[in-house]
Amino acid sequence: MSDYLPSPGRLLARLNPVLVRWGVLALHAELLADGSPRTSPWTLLQDGLSAAPEEGCWATLVDAEADRARHYVLSAYAPGVGEPGSERAGWHLAGAPSWVAADPARRYSLIAWTQDGRWESTPQRTGRLDPRRPWADPAADPSLQSLGSDEATVEALATLLWRSADAWSYDPGRTWAAELLPLAAVAWNAIVDPEIALDPGLLADHLVALSGHLRRTPVPRVAAERTARLTYQLWGHLAGDAPLGVVSLTVPPAPYDTTRRALERADVLPVEHAEHAAAPARPDPTDPELAQAVRRTLAWGVAALRDAAAGTPRERRRLDLDEHGPVAYAPDGRIVRLTALDPAHLVLSVHRPASAAGPGLFGRLFGRRPVEPAGDGTDGQRSLSPSPGWVPAEEIRQADGELLDLDWCVRGRWDYRRWSGDSAGGFGMPGAREALAGVQPVDPADLDATLAELHPVSSTALAEVTAMRAALDAFLSGSGPLALGGPAV
């Protein structure tokens, strides 16, 4: 009786969980690339997948013929792993089928391919290749070690989300372990749950909501729908009915029944005690720092409403609201602006009139700033990271004269980025402290009662008060910035 030999399909099924894990990372990288040059280590290729999470290392998995035979080529490079001459592509191609290709300009530590369901490599290799798990070979492992288990992949996904987010370093309330890792668990569950992964509408909803936890402006719906289609086709590839990579967008969707069966047999499991779809991102109204920032912002708006209702001419108002947002004037002539994009994203800037002597400090605020003198008596310097992408720096710079100070706030937490070096930040920073003296915080629950006491003295005042009130309501609901008829930022 002949020995039992597993079928090629059964042998290649060992690759399925690796394909899923690699695909999950590449799909999220594709979603969050947002049209900009990719910096993510996980990438969808035209005909496969790419990884480069370790410096100097990389790996690719290519669907060589995109047919039911499922021919693959796994290529990798890990510095210092290999034999004399093995960095050359030709060394690895000795004995390879004609359909195995390699870039002669690249260095390699491994080129492996599937033949009758088994993995093979050049017979010139001294070390034996594991014919079932070549991705665990030392020549490929530095790039692919995150694919060794579902847990390791979720951790790698959390790091990918962190790198793709809007300036996490400026939000000390968010941490990798406390927020990004749980969010990555939700992201993983959505992709491996057939009820969501194979429903393009539900998956697109989830992907838009997921990106809203990472960025002030979620990804466009069309980008989420494209990623949802790629997700469906990745699982269709496991079933043998779709090619691998973005080329799958050019072919009809894979059959639903076979795709679902392939996903259910992919040997990956959802994370327990985690949701299977992301809920829309909303600030926590019970957060005391966020609540305080909102109350101070409302106080500014209410003070502007009072002056408008009394018919005070604009040139005589200490606090006002215009097309840029809330503005206040300090006794020494400094101008303070609040760019309130929504309750969770505020930017406070201090300006001086353009006619004042001396250069502005805009360039310094976005370059370097002085710190304590060094021990040798010279001035020390330390670099400043760039501001978050959602800060409309140019618009703020052009609003009122020369920019002196700048500070931004994410969910009630201020960054403390000021040229002045003063220890206070936010509404207590120099200039803002004087301009807002005596303005008492207003709770959102008391806003209607507070505004009910206002009685505009004229039809002109009534129109202005009505527009200001609408801007306050839009800000509180998160549907628009706090400004009079200004464009959403």
Secondary structure, DSSP 8 states (H G I E B T S, - for coil): -------HHHHHGGGHHHHHHHHHHHHHHHHHHTTS----SEEE-SSEEEE--STT-EEEEEESS-STT--EEEEEE-TT-S-TTTTSHHHHHTT--TT----TTS--SEEEEEETTEEEE-TT-SS---SS-GGGSTTTHHHHGGGSSHHHHHHHHHHHHHHHSS-GGG-TT--IIIIIHHHHHHHHHHHH-HHHHT-HHHHHHHHHHHHHHH-SS---HHHHHHHHHHHHHHHHHHTTSS-SSGGGGGS----HHHHHHHHHTSS----TTS-SS-------TT-HHHHHHHHHHHHHHHHHHHHHHTT--GGG-SEEE-SS-EEEE-TTS-EEEEEEEETTEEEEEEEE-TTSSS---HHHHTSEEE-S--TTSS--EEE-----TTS-HHHHHHHSSEEEEEEEEETTEE----SS--S--GGGSTTHHHHTTT-----GGGHHHHHHT---SSHHHHHHHHHHHHHHHHHHHTSS-SSSS----
